[in-house]
Amino acid sequence: QTVSLIFPHVENGGISRLMSFFTFQFTSVATGKCGLKLDYYGQLAYAVFTPTILLTMLAVNYGVSTAVYRLAYKVKLHSCARLFETEKNNYIRTGLAIIAFSYTSVSQAVLSFLNCTTIADDRVVAYNPAIKCTTTQYKSWSAFAVVVFLVYVIAVPVVLLYFLVGANKTNKLRDNNFCERYGVLFQCFRGRFFFWDTVILARRLIFVAIYSFSFTYTPYRTMVLMLFSASVVLAQLLLNPFSS
């Protein structure tokens, strides 16, 4: 599934087939099943940088694929502009999908890391009591986590909303070229709910926040999550934002 997501199908036997042996299993690496055992800080960095790794692999594959077309098939960009434009759009859509799919895991990693609780007069990480929140190492990493929270967790939905609202005002949402490139963000929703993808991201963030910051209060957490889930279902039934 990872390979299918990272390397979109390229017609005429493209480079994607040649690189299909890259069957990375990132979860296995993080948990030490592949010989690499990461500590709690390493797991945080791993969760945060995994989307960057995937996007970098996607960009490299796009560059190699384009080069293969030009060299192997002696294709010039201007002679097959539509072909290359379609291929570029496919990679952009895949990149956006990677960002969306990674949002929950990154949010959970950051928020759980920042959630400290008091145990026997010590401030420790609720998810890993062996990590003390008062150490210099934790404070350095917490600054990194705050930056990721602001730049990625908060900025992604805000930038996406701004982008979609601007596109709607200029009627780009009805443009075929725009839809081919960015349609993954809004095409599955009914017209006036073009922004609903940002609502989904916000919903994920709220779920993760409730789960993370009520980690030591299991009964209350379960009740709050049930109430919030019920409200989400009710809102979706009443609004019916999806096109089908």
C-alpha positions as semicolon CSV with decimal commas, in nm:
position;residue;x (nm);y (nm);z (nm)
1;Q;0,000;0,000;0,000
2;T;0,286;0,236;0,080
3;V;0,450;0,170;-0,255
4;S;0,119;0,219;-0,437
5;L;0,073;0,553;-0,265
6;I;0,428;0,680;-0,314
7;F;0,479;0,556;-0,668
8;P;0,171;0,627;-0,883
9;H;0,125;0,405;-1,188
10;V;0,319;0,524;-1,490
11;E;0,211;0,398;-1,827
12;N;0,448;0,240;-2,080
13;G;0,653;0,063;-1,812
14;G;0,774;0,368;-1,624
15;I;1,021;0,394;-1,342
16;S;0,752;0,315;-1,083
17;R;0,766;-0,053;-1,172
18;L;1,143;-0,059;-1,147
19;M;1,135;0,098;-0,799
20;S;0,857;-0,120;-0,660
21;F;1,106;-0,317;-0,452
22;F;1,113;-0,027;-0,201
23;T;0,860;-0,192;0,031
24;F;0,931;0,024;0,334
25;Q;0,750;-0,068;0,654
26;F;0,795;0,242;0,867
27;T;0,611;0,104;1,170
28;S;0,846;-0,193;1,185
29;V;1,148;0,036;1,175
30;A;1,016;0,257;1,457
31;T;0,941;-0,037;1,685
32;G;1,278;-0,199;1,629
33;K;1,154;-0,496;1,426
34;C;1,398;-0,409;1,148
35;G;1,700;-0,381;1,377
36;L;1,664;-0,009;1,455
37;K;1,545;0,051;1,812
38;L;1,446;0,412;1,874
39;D;1,404;0,574;2,213
40;Y;1,104;0,795;2,291
41;Y;1,267;1,103;2,142
42;G;1,369;0,912;1,833
43;Q;1,012;0,788;1,787
44;L;0,887;1,146;1,803
45;A;1,135;1,256;1,538
46;Y;1,051;0,951;1,331
47;A;0,676;1,020;1,341
48;V;0,728;1,386;1,254
49;F;0,973;1,333;0,968
50;T;0,802;1,033;0,806
51;P;0,578;1,260;0,589
52;T;0,889;1,451;0,482
53;I;1,060;1,125;0,388
54;L;0,759;1,014;0,185
55;L;0,730;1,350;0,008
56;T;1,102;1,347;-0,069
57;M;1,073;0,997;-0,216
58;L;0,777;1,115;-0,421
59;A;0,970;1,416;-0,554
60;V;1,272;1,200;-0,640
61;N;1,051;0,948;-0,817
62;Y;0,888;1,227;-1,018
63;G;1,226;1,360;-1,125
64;V;1,356;1,015;-1,219
65;S;1,035;0,926;-1,401
66;T;1,046;1,247;-1,604
67;A;1,413;1,189;-1,687
68;V;1,340;0,832;-1,800
69;Y;1,067;0,955;-2,034
70;R;1,296;1,215;-2,184
71;L;1,601;0,990;-2,220
72;A;1,455;0,648;-2,294
73;Y;1,173;0,763;-2,519
74;K;1,346;1,079;-2,643
75;V;1,038;1,279;-2,548
76;K;1,061;1,656;-2,531
77;L;0,856;1,843;-2,276
78;H;0,694;2,076;-2,528
79;S;0,592;1,790;-2,759
80;C;0,399;1,604;-2,489
81;A;0,308;1,888;-2,259
82;R;-0,029;1,737;-2,168
83;L;0,127;1,402;-2,077
84;F;0,379;1,560;-1,843
85;E;0,117;1,792;-1,696
86;T;-0,108;1,497;-1,615
87;E;0,183;1,311;-1,460
88;K;0,275;1,615;-1,252
89;N;-0,085;1,649;-1,133
90;N;-0,087;1,285;-1,025
91;Y;0,219;1,339;-0,810
92;I;0,078;1,657;-0,657
93;R;-0,245;1,478;-0,566
94;T;-0,043;1,197;-0,411
95;G;0,162;1,447;-0,211
96;L;-0,152;1,611;-0,077
97;A;-0,288;1,269;0,016
98;I;0,033;1,190;0,207
99;I;0,002;1,515;0,404
100;A;-0,362;1,441;0,487
101;F;-0,298;1,079;0,584
102;S;-0,002;1,176;0,804
103;Y;-0,189;1,449;0,989
104;T;-0,338;1,229;1,260
105;S;-0,017;1,039;1,340
106;V;0,192;1,356;1,359
107;S;-0,069;1,530;1,574
108;Q;-0,088;1,236;1,813
109;A;0,291;1,209;1,841
110;V;0,331;1,580;1,919
111;L;0,038;1,616;2,160
112;S;0,117;1,299;2,351
113;F;0,478;1,415;2,387
114;L;0,367;1,751;2,528
115;N;0,125;1,594;2,776
116;C;0,297;1,591;3,114
117;T;0,146;1,471;3,439
118;T;0,256;1,463;3,804
119;I;0,354;1,130;3,957
120;A;0,513;1,124;4,303
121;D;0,608;1,490;4,285
122;D;0,773;1,441;3,944
123;R;0,652;1,587;3,616
124;V;0,667;1,305;3,362
125;V;0,525;1,233;3,018
126;A;0,189;1,063;3,063
127;Y;0,255;0,821;2,777
128;N;0,603;0,735;2,902
129;P;0,658;0,801;3,275
130;A;1,028;0,718;3,233
131;I;1,068;1,055;3,058
132;K;1,083;1,347;3,302
133;C;0,948;1,678;3,179
134;T;1,198;1,874;3,385
135;T;1,512;1,753;3,213
136;T;1,710;1,968;2,973
137;Q;1,673;1,708;2,698
138;Y;1,294;1,705;2,726
139;K;1,274;2,084;2,726
140;S;1,481;2,098;2,406
141;W;1,262;1,839;2,238
142;S;0,945;2,005;2,365
143;A;1,050;2,326;2,189
144;F;1,082;2,119;1,869
145;A;0,739;1,965;1,932
146;V;0,581;2,309;1,980
147;V;0,728;2,428;1,650
148;V;0,589;2,121;1,472
149;F;0,252;2,179;1,639
150;L;0,238;2,537;1,511
151;V;0,392;2,483;1,167
152;Y;0,219;2,156;1,079
153;V;-0,069;2,066;1,309
154;I;-0,219;2,417;1,320
155;A;-0,093;2,560;0,991
156;V;-0,207;2,279;0,759
157;P;-0,585;2,319;0,820
158;V;-0,559;2,700;0,824
159;V;-0,359;2,717;0,499
160;L;-0,588;2,460;0,338
161;L;-0,899;2,659;0,434
162;Y;-0,746;2,982;0,302
163;F;-0,647;2,807;-0,022
164;L;-0,991;2,655;-0,081
165;V;-1,182;2,973;0,005
166;G;-0,962;3,172;-0,232
167;A;-1,008;2,915;-0,508
168;N;-1,384;2,920;-0,458
169;K;-1,397;3,299;-0,484
170;T;-1,212;3,291;-0,816
171;N;-1,423;3,000;-0,948
172;K;-1,117;2,777;-0,981
173;L;-1,304;2,487;-0,824
174;R;-1,486;2,451;-1,155
175;D;-1,172;2,463;-1,366
176;N;-1,077;2,125;-1,512
177;N;-0,702;2,174;-1,478
178;F;-0,737;2,291;-1,119
179;C;-0,963;1,997;-1,035
180;E;-0,721;1,752;-1,192
181;R;-0,442;1,881;-0,969
182;Y;-0,617;1,967;-0,641
183;G;-0,949;1,787;-0,673
184;V;-0,852;1,539;-0,402
185;L;-0,916;1,821;-0,154
186;F;-1,277;1,899;-0,244
187;Q;-1,427;1,684;-0,520
188;C;-1,580;1,428;-0,285
189;F;-1,792;1,698;-0,117
190;R;-2,103;1,878;-0,232
191;G;-2,055;2,227;-0,377
192;R;-2,113;2,446;-0,073
193;F;-1,909;2,211;0,147
194;F;-1,590;2,248;-0,059
195;F;-1,403;2,330;0,266
196;W;-1,509;2,012;0,450
197;D;-1,165;1,857;0,433
198;T;-1,049;2,119;0,683
199;V;-1,339;2,020;0,910
200;I;-1,221;1,659;0,891
201;L;-0,867;1,761;0,987
202;A;-1,002;1,970;1,276
203;R;-1,214;1,676;1,389
204;R;-0,907;1,449;1,388
205;L;-0,713;1,704;1,590
206;I;-0,990;1,730;1,850
207;F;-1,010;1,351;1,878
208;V;-0,635;1,326;1,927
209;A;-0,632;1,614;2,177
210;I;-0,910;1,457;2,386
211;Y;-0,736;1,121;2,382
212;S;-0,391;1,262;2,459
213;F;-0,471;1,509;2,734
214;S;-0,718;1,283;2,914
215;F;-0,484;0,984;2,902
216;T;-0,480;0,947;3,282
217;Y;-0,858;0,989;3,313
218;T;-0,985;0,687;3,121
219;P;-1,356;0,692;3,230
220;Y;-1,393;1,063;3,152
221;R;-1,202;1,025;2,827
222;T;-1,434;0,749;2,709
223;M;-1,743;0,954;2,789
224;V;-1,611;1,269;2,618
225;L;-1,502;1,075;2,309
226;M;-1,845;0,910;2,286
227;L;-2,024;1,245;2,312
228;F;-1,797;1,407;2,058
229;S;-1,835;1,111;1,820
230;A;-2,212;1,130;1,850
231;S;-2,206;1,503;1,771
232;V;-1,988;1,440;1,467
233;V;-2,223;1,173;1,336
234;L;-2,525;1,395;1,397
235;A;-2,366;1,689;1,217
236;Q;-2,278;1,472;0,920
237;L;-2,632;1,329;0,900
238;L;-2,787;1,675;0,913
239;L;-2,548;1,848;0,673
240;N;-2,469;1,557;0,439
241;P;-2,152;1,718;0,304
242;F;-2,041;1,427;0,084
243;S;-2,146;1,416;-0,278
244;S;-2,227;1,044;-0,266
